[in-house]
Amino acid sequence: MGLRTKIGIAIAGTAAVVSVVIGLLVHHRTVEAQYASARSQARDRLQTAVQDHAAGIDGDRTLIDPPDLPRPLADAVRRGKWGSYLDWSGKVPQMWAASVYRDEVVALKRPYEREAETVRDLDRVLWISGAIGTALACVAGLFVATRLGRRLTASADTAQRIADGDLTARLPLRGQDEITRLTAAVNTMADALAGRLRAEREVTANIAHELRTPVAGMVTAAGLLPPGRPAELVRESAARLRELVDDVIEVARLDGAGEEVRVEVCGVGEVVRRAVAGVRAASGGAEAGGAGAGRAGAGGAEAGRAGAEGAEAGRAGAEGAEAGGAEAGGAEAGGAGGASNGVRVEVVRDASVETDPRRVERIVVNLVSNALRHGREPVVVEVDGGVVRVRDAGGGFPEGLLAGGPQRFRTGAEGTGLGLGLTIAVGQAKVLGASLRFANPDGGGALAELDLTGAVVLADP
């Protein structure tokens, strides 16, 4: 039940209670006033009737020792008192008045129908006016509640937009009530949050740019080291550091909301196969034992990264591996749907989409790399129309990631990684206008689902 409904019900209920209370008060005061007036008139007429009876003159309405005298009134009269009694036992209510003269009971009665009809008319008017008043109060309450509800809903929507990353969302200030204070607090919070996030992103981007040149020199120097296991370790560490710097720069670029999408029509299955081939080749190049193949793979990866600014890491590794004589690329060309290095591509239903294939490939590369690094083989990449699903057999995503999404510089469940790969994947999906969801399916493992349905131009039956 929404706040608007609750306020409307509260106001309508209050109006109904007030109407009932006022109606009861008016009803009882009217009944009491009518009875007091009728009793006073009956007493005056009874005195006159007693005097006339004492003089030997009885009027038409004077009753001497009436047999149908109500028992409560008869008891009062026998005690030597005069009294009045309103008898509702018959079809028509009767107003009795009686007194004792010597040993005789002198009584009067008259119909009380007029007063009863007056009370019934009054009750009818009270009920109608109460219903109309309650209805008007309900309408007024709904109007007020609707205005309050709209303002509160606007505040909630703006807060949600801020939580989703729109740091420019603000609310107009109207009035001087509590909701206006809440609105001002939301705007102040948004300003403070935007300032802190902007400062954090600027610092991160500046540090990454400053590190890019010395890290590139480190990678170059590592390539000149003589062959050997120590040299391989240095090259691997330098390459990993270069990847981290490029990832940080890419995150900063995505935060800037100035990304340009190069749209073209491409097949989802083809893009996925190419991305998985890059991951396989990069993994195969890293595991190669020969120093010459290792150098060639590293050189190819650097060349690819320089051309695509980190987004083509998997493809660059594939090209480097092919230049060094690795066989992973040939294996992929022979059977894209097969399994290699624990990754299997399954095309259930292919589709052509109008999107940026470079960004889609980047997303798939990051999802597969994350599954291999933090999950457990086998990793299955499934293409079903415009939907790409990446699933591993590991322990699943952490609860914090499922609740709040990937967070940069936040480690996984085992304390490894910086949270940049999935953060970049989410950012690239947002640039494409696609959705990227994470879940832990019932069968175990982790599931990442990229939905490009909105960009599908042609799908296989």
C-alpha positions as CSV (number, residue, x, y, z in Angstrom):
1,M,0.0,0.0,0.0
2,G,1.5,3.3,-1.1
3,L,1.8,6.5,0.9
4,R,-0.8,8.2,-1.1
5,T,-3.4,5.5,-0.4
6,K,-2.5,5.5,3.3
7,I,-2.8,9.3,3.6
8,G,-6.1,9.2,1.7
9,I,-7.5,6.4,4.0
10,A,-6.3,8.2,7.1
11,I,-8.0,11.5,6.1
12,A,-11.2,9.7,5.0
13,G,-11.3,7.7,8.2
14,T,-10.8,10.8,10.3
15,A,-13.6,12.6,8.5
16,A,-15.9,9.6,8.9
17,V,-15.2,9.4,12.6
18,V,-15.7,13.1,13.1
19,S,-19.0,13.0,11.1
20,V,-20.3,10.1,13.2
21,V,-19.3,11.7,16.5
22,I,-20.9,15.0,15.5
23,G,-24.0,13.2,14.3
24,L,-24.4,11.3,17.6
25,L,-24.0,14.5,19.6
26,V,-26.6,16.3,17.5
27,H,-28.9,13.3,17.7
28,H,-28.8,13.0,21.5
29,R,-29.0,16.8,22.1
30,T,-32.1,17.0,19.8
31,V,-33.8,14.0,21.4
32,E,-33.1,15.4,24.9
33,A,-34.4,18.8,23.9
34,Q,-37.6,17.3,22.4
35,Y,-38.3,15.1,25.5
36,A,-37.7,18.0,27.9
37,S,-40.1,20.2,25.9
38,A,-42.8,17.5,25.7
39,R,-42.4,16.7,29.4
40,S,-42.8,20.4,30.3
41,Q,-46.0,20.7,28.2
42,A,-47.4,17.4,29.6
43,R,-46.8,18.7,33.2
44,D,-48.7,21.9,32.5
45,R,-51.6,20.1,30.9
46,L,-51.7,17.6,33.7
47,Q,-51.9,20.3,36.4
48,T,-54.8,21.8,34.5
49,A,-56.5,18.4,34.1
50,V,-56.1,17.7,37.9
51,Q,-57.7,21.1,38.7
52,D,-60.5,20.5,36.3
53,H,-61.1,17.0,37.8
54,A,-61.2,18.5,41.3
55,A,-63.9,20.9,40.0
56,G,-65.8,18.0,38.6
57,I,-65.0,18.7,35.0
58,D,-63.0,16.2,32.9
59,G,-61.8,17.0,29.5
60,D,-61.9,14.7,26.5
61,R,-58.2,13.7,26.9
62,T,-58.3,13.3,30.6
63,L,-58.0,9.6,31.7
64,I,-59.1,8.5,35.2
65,D,-57.5,5.3,36.4
66,P,-56.5,4.1,32.9
67,P,-55.9,0.4,32.7
68,D,-53.1,0.7,30.2
69,L,-51.1,3.1,32.3
70,P,-47.4,2.0,31.9
71,R,-46.2,0.1,35.0
72,P,-43.1,2.4,35.7
73,L,-45.4,5.4,35.7
74,A,-48.0,3.7,37.8
75,D,-45.5,2.8,40.4
76,A,-44.3,6.4,40.6
77,V,-47.8,7.7,40.9
78,R,-48.7,5.3,43.8
79,R,-45.8,6.8,45.7
80,G,-47.6,10.1,45.5
81,K,-45.5,11.6,42.8
82,W,-46.5,12.9,39.4
83,G,-44.5,11.6,36.4
84,S,-44.1,11.3,32.7
85,Y,-43.2,8.3,30.6
86,L,-42.4,7.8,26.9
87,D,-43.9,4.5,25.8
88,W,-42.3,2.9,22.7
89,S,-44.1,-0.4,23.0
90,G,-46.8,0.3,20.4
91,K,-46.6,1.1,16.8
92,V,-47.0,4.8,17.6
93,P,-44.9,6.1,20.6
94,Q,-47.0,7.7,23.3
95,M,-46.1,10.4,25.8
96,W,-47.8,9.8,29.2
97,A,-48.2,12.1,32.2
98,A,-50.0,11.1,35.4
99,S,-50.7,12.2,39.0
100,V,-52.9,11.2,42.0
101,Y,-55.9,13.2,43.2
102,R,-57.2,11.6,46.3
103,D,-57.5,7.9,45.4
104,E,-57.8,8.4,41.7
105,V,-55.1,8.5,39.0
106,V,-55.5,11.4,36.6
107,A,-53.5,10.8,33.4
108,L,-52.9,12.3,30.0
109,K,-51.3,10.9,26.9
110,R,-50.6,12.1,23.4
111,P,-48.8,10.7,20.3
112,Y,-45.1,11.2,20.1
113,E,-44.9,10.5,16.4
114,R,-44.1,14.1,15.3
115,E,-41.1,14.3,17.5
116,A,-40.0,10.8,16.4
117,E,-40.4,11.7,12.7
118,T,-38.4,14.9,13.3
119,V,-35.5,12.8,14.8
120,R,-35.6,10.4,11.9
121,D,-35.4,13.2,9.4
122,L,-32.6,14.7,11.3
123,D,-30.7,11.4,11.4
124,R,-31.2,11.1,7.6
125,V,-29.8,14.5,7.0
126,L,-26.9,13.8,9.3
127,W,-26.0,10.6,7.5
128,I,-26.2,12.2,4.1
129,S,-24.2,15.2,5.2
130,G,-21.7,12.9,6.9
131,A,-21.3,10.8,3.8
132,I,-20.9,13.9,1.6
133,G,-18.4,15.4,4.0
134,T,-16.4,12.1,4.2
135,A,-16.4,11.9,0.4
136,L,-15.1,15.5,0.1
137,A,-12.5,14.9,2.7
138,C,-11.4,11.7,0.9
139,V,-11.1,13.7,-2.4
140,A,-9.2,16.4,-0.6
141,G,-7.0,13.8,1.2
142,L,-6.2,12.1,-2.1
143,F,-5.3,15.4,-3.7
144,V,-3.0,16.4,-0.9
145,A,-1.6,12.8,-0.7
146,T,-1.0,12.8,-4.5
147,R,1.0,16.0,-4.3
148,L,3.0,14.8,-1.4
149,G,3.4,11.4,-3.0
150,R,4.6,12.9,-6.3
151,R,7.2,15.0,-4.5
152,L,8.4,12.0,-2.5
153,T,8.5,9.8,-5.6
154,A,10.5,12.5,-7.4
155,S,12.9,12.5,-4.5
156,A,13.2,8.7,-4.5
157,D,13.6,8.6,-8.3
158,T,16.4,11.2,-8.2
159,A,18.2,9.4,-5.4
160,Q,17.9,6.2,-7.5
161,R,19.3,8.0,-10.5
162,I,22.2,9.2,-8.4
163,A,22.8,5.7,-7.2
164,D,22.8,4.5,-10.8
165,G,25.6,6.9,-11.6
166,D,23.7,10.1,-12.8
167,L,25.5,12.6,-10.6
168,T,23.8,15.6,-12.4
169,A,20.3,14.6,-11.2
170,R,18.8,17.3,-8.9
171,L,15.4,18.3,-7.6
172,P,13.7,21.7,-7.7
173,L,13.0,23.3,-4.4
174,R,9.3,24.3,-3.8
175,G,7.7,25.4,-0.6
176,Q,9.1,25.4,2.9
177,D,7.8,22.2,4.4
178,E,9.5,19.0,5.5
179,I,9.6,17.6,2.0
180,T,11.4,20.6,0.8
181,R,14.0,20.1,3.5
182,L,14.3,16.4,2.4
183,T,14.7,17.6,-1.2
184,A,17.4,20.0,-0.2
185,A,19.2,17.3,1.7
186,V,19.1,15.0,-1.3
187,N,20.6,17.7,-3.6
188,T,23.3,18.5,-1.0
189,M,24.1,14.8,-0.8
190,A,24.3,14.6,-4.6
191,D,26.6,17.6,-4.7
192,A,28.9,16.2,-2.1
193,L,28.9,12.7,-3.6
194,A,29.6,14.1,-7.1
195,G,32.5,16.1,-5.8
196,R,34.1,13.2,-4.0
197,L,33.6,10.8,-6.9
198,R,34.9,13.4,-9.4
199,A,38.0,14.0,-7.3
200,E,38.6,10.2,-6.9
201,R,38.3,9.6,-10.6
202,E,40.6,12.5,-11.5
203,V,43.2,11.3,-9.0
204,T,43.0,7.7,-10.4
205,A,43.2,8.8,-14.0
206,N,46.1,11.1,-13.3
207,I,48.0,8.4,-11.5
208,A,47.4,5.9,-14.3
209,H,48.5,8.4,-17.0
210,E,51.7,9.2,-15.0
211,L,52.5,5.5,-14.7
212,R,51.9,4.6,-18.3
213,T,55.2,5.9,-19.6
214,P,57.5,4.3,-17.0
215,V,55.5,1.1,-17.2
216,A,56.0,1.0,-21.0
217,G,59.7,1.5,-20.5
218,M,59.7,-1.3,-17.9
219,V,58.0,-3.6,-20.4
220,T,60.5,-2.7,-23.1
221,A,63.5,-3.2,-20.8
222,A,62.1,-6.6,-19.7
223,G,62.0,-7.7,-23.3
224,L,65.7,-7.1,-23.6
225,L,66.6,-9.3,-20.7
226,P,68.5,-12.5,-21.5
227,P,66.5,-15.7,-21.7
228,G,65.7,-17.5,-18.5
229,R,63.1,-18.1,-15.8
230,P,63.8,-14.8,-13.9
231,A,63.4,-12.9,-17.2
232,E,60.1,-14.5,-17.8
233,L,58.8,-13.6,-14.3
234,V,59.9,-10.0,-14.9
235,R,58.2,-9.9,-18.3
236,E,55.0,-11.4,-16.9
237,S,54.9,-8.9,-14.0
238,A,55.6,-6.0,-16.2
239,A,52.9,-7.1,-18.7
240,R,50.4,-7.5,-15.8
241,L,51.3,-4.1,-14.5
242,R,50.8,-2.6,-18.0
243,E,47.3,-4.3,-18.2
244,L,46.3,-2.8,-14.8
245,V,47.4,0.7,-15.9
246,D,45.5,0.4,-19.1
247,D,42.4,-0.9,-17.3
248,V,42.5,2.0,-14.9
249,I,42.7,4.4,-17.8
250,E,39.8,2.7,-19.5
251,V,37.7,2.9,-16.4
252,A,38.5,6.6,-16.1
253,R,37.6,7.1,-19.8
254,L,34.2,5.2,-19.3
255,D,33.5,7.4,-16.3
256,G,33.9,10.5,-18.5
257,A,30.8,9.6,-20.5
258,G,32.5,10.8,-23.7
259,E,32.9,7.4,-25.4
260,E,32.1,7.1,-29.1
261,V,30.3,4.0,-30.3
262,R,31.3,2.8,-33.8
263,V,28.2,0.9,-34.9
264,E,28.3,-1.8,-37.6
265,V,26.3,-4.9,-38.3
266,C,28.1,-8.1,-37.1
267,G,27.3,-11.6,-36.0
268,V,27.2,-12.3,-32.3
269,G,28.7,-15.8,-32.7
270,E,31.6,-14.5,-34.8
271,V,32.4,-11.8,-32.2
272,V,32.2,-14.3,-29.3
273,R,34.4,-16.8,-31.1
274,R,37.0,-14.1,-31.9
275,A,37.0,-13.0,-28.2
276,V,37.4,-16.5,-26.9
277,A,40.1,-17.2,-29.4
278,G,42.0,-14.2,-28.0
279,V,41.7,-15.4,-24.5
280,R,42.8,-18.9,-25.5
281,A,45.8,-17.6,-27.5
282,A,46.8,-15.3,-24.7
283,S,46.6,-18.2,-22.2
284,G,48.6,-20.5,-24.5
285,G,51.3,-17.8,-25.1
286,A,51.6,-17.3,-21.3
287,E,52.1,-21.0,-20.8
288,A,54.7,-21.5,-23.6
289,G,58.0,-22.7,-22.4
290,G,60.2,-21.3,-25.2
291,A,61.8,-17.9,-24.5
292,G,61.5,-16.8,-28.2
293,A,57.8,-17.6,-28.3
294,G,57.3,-15.8,-25.0
295,R,59.0,-12.7,-26.4
296,A,57.0,-12.8,-29.6
297,G,53.7,-13.1,-27.7
298,A,54.6,-10.2,-25.5
299,G,55.6,-8.1,-28.4
300,G,52.4,-8.9,-30.2
301,A,50.3,-8.1,-27.2
302,E,52.0,-4.7,-26.7
303,A,51.4,-3.8,-30.4
304,G,47.8,-4.8,-30.1
305,R,47.3,-2.8,-26.9
306,A,48.9,0.3,-28.3
307,G,46.5,0.2,-31.3
308,A,43.3,-0.4,-29.3
309,E,44.1,1.2,-25.9
310,G,43.7,-1.9,-23.9
311,A,40.3,-3.0,-25.3
312,E,41.8,-5.5,-27.7
313,A,44.0,-7.3,-25.1
314,G,42.7,-10.7,-26.0
315,R,43.0,-10.3,-29.8
316,A,46.4,-8.8,-29.4
317,G,47.5,-11.8,-27.5
318,A,46.2,-14.0,-30.2
319,E,48.1,-12.1,-32.9
320,G,51.3,-12.2,-30.8
321,A,50.9,-16.0,-30.3
322,E,50.4,-16.5,-34.1
323,A,53.6,-14.4,-34.8
324,G,55.5,-16.6,-32.3
325,G,54.3,-19.8,-33.9
326,A,51.7,-20.7,-31.3
327,E,49.0,-23.2,-32.4
328,A,46.0,-21.9,-30.5
329,G,44.8,-19.7,-33.3
330,G,44.9,-22.6,-35.8
331,A,43.0,-24.7,-33.4
332,E,40.3,-22.1,-33.1
333,A,40.1,-21.7,-36.8
334,G,39.6,-25.5,-37.2
335,G,36.7,-25.6,-34.6
336,A,35.4,-22.6,-32.9
337,G,32.8,-24.5,-31.0
338,G,35.3,-26.9,-29.4
339,A,36.9,-26.7,-25.9
340,S,40.4,-25.4,-25.4
341,N,42.0,-24.2,-22.2
342,G,38.7,-25.0,-20.4
343,V,36.6,-22.6,-22.6
344,R,33.8,-23.9,-24.8
345,V,31.6,-21.9,-27.2
346,E,28.1,-23.0,-27.8
347,V,26.0,-21.2,-30.5
348,V,22.4,-22.2,-29.8
349,R,21.0,-19.5,-32.1
350,D,23.1,-16.9,-33.9
351,A,22.0,-13.3,-34.6
352,S,23.2,-10.2,-36.4
353,V,23.3,-7.1,-34.2
354,E,24.0,-3.4,-35.0
355,T,26.5,-2.5,-32.4
356,D,30.2,-1.8,-31.7
357,P,31.9,-5.2,-32.1
358,R,35.1,-4.0,-30.5
359,R,33.3,-3.2,-27.2
360,V,31.2,-6.4,-27.3
361,E,34.5,-8.4,-27.8
362,R,36.0,-6.5,-24.9
363,I,33.1,-7.4,-22.6
364,V,33.3,-11.1,-23.5
365,V,37.1,-11.2,-23.1
366,N,36.7,-9.7,-19.6
367,L,33.9,-12.0,-18.6
368,V,35.8,-15.1,-19.8
369,S,39.0,-14.0,-18.2
370,N,37.3,-13.4,-14.9
371,A,35.7,-16.8,-15.1
372,L,39.0,-18.5,-15.7
373,R,40.8,-16.4,-13.1
374,H,38.2,-16.6,-10.2
375,G,36.0,-19.5,-11.2
376,R,36.7,-23.0,-12.2
377,E,36.7,-24.8,-15.6
378,P,34.9,-25.6,-17.7
379,V,33.8,-22.2,-18.8
380,V,30.9,-22.2,-21.3
381,V,30.1,-19.3,-23.5
382,E,26.6,-19.6,-24.9
383,V,25.1,-17.5,-27.7
384,D,21.3,-17.5,-27.9
385,G,20.2,-14.8,-30.3
386,G,21.2,-11.5,-28.9
387,V,22.0,-12.9,-25.5
388,V,25.5,-14.1,-24.5
389,R,25.9,-16.1,-21.3
390,V,29.3,-16.9,-19.7
391,R,29.1,-19.6,-17.0
392,D,31.8,-21.3,-15.0
393,A,31.8,-24.2,-12.5
394,G,33.3,-22.2,-9.6
395,G,31.9,-21.1,-6.3
396,G,29.8,-18.2,-7.8
397,F,29.9,-14.5,-7.4
398,P,30.2,-12.9,-4.0
399,E,27.0,-11.7,-2.4
400,G,28.3,-8.1,-2.4
401,L,28.7,-8.2,-6.1
402,L,25.2,-9.6,-6.7
403,A,23.7,-6.9,-4.4
404,G,25.6,-3.8,-5.6
405,G,27.3,-4.8,-8.8
406,P,31.1,-4.8,-9.6
407,Q,33.1,-2.3,-7.6
408,R,36.5,-1.0,-8.7
409,F,39.4,-1.7,-6.4
410,R,37.4,-4.2,-4.5
411,T,38.8,-7.7,-4.3
412,G,36.9,-10.9,-4.8
413,A,35.9,-13.5,-2.3
414,E,39.5,-14.8,-2.2
415,G,41.1,-11.4,-1.9
416,T,42.4,-11.5,-5.5
417,G,41.9,-9.0,-8.3
418,L,41.0,-5.3,-8.2
419,G,37.5,-5.5,-9.6
420,L,38.4,-3.7,-12.8
421,G,37.6,-6.4,-15.4
422,L,33.9,-6.6,-14.5
423,T,33.7,-2.9,-13.9
424,I,35.0,-2.3,-17.4
425,A,32.5,-4.9,-18.8
426,V,29.6,-3.1,-17.1
427,G,30.8,0.3,-18.3
428,Q,31.1,-0.9,-21.9
429,A,27.7,-2.5,-21.8
430,K,26.3,0.8,-20.5
431,V,27.9,2.6,-23.4
432,L,26.3,0.1,-25.9
433,G,22.9,0.5,-24.2
434,A,23.0,-3.2,-23.4
435,S,22.4,-4.9,-20.0
436,L,24.8,-7.0,-18.1
437,R,23.5,-9.2,-15.3
438,F,25.2,-11.4,-12.8
439,A,23.7,-14.4,-10.9
440,N,24.6,-17.6,-9.1
441,P,22.4,-20.3,-10.8
442,D,20.9,-23.2,-8.9
443,G,23.3,-25.7,-10.5
444,G,26.3,-23.9,-9.0
445,G,28.9,-21.7,-10.5
446,A,28.7,-18.1,-11.7
447,L,26.6,-16.7,-14.6
448,A,27.1,-13.4,-16.4
449,E,24.5,-12.6,-19.1
450,L,25.0,-9.9,-21.7
451,D,21.7,-8.9,-23.4
452,L,22.0,-7.3,-26.8
453,T,18.4,-8.0,-27.8
454,G,17.7,-4.4,-28.5
455,A,20.4,-4.3,-31.2
456,V,19.3,-7.4,-33.0
457,V,18.6,-6.8,-36.7
458,L,18.4,-10.4,-37.9
459,A,18.1,-13.6,-35.9
460,D,18.3,-17.2,-36.9
461,P,15.1,-19.2,-36.5
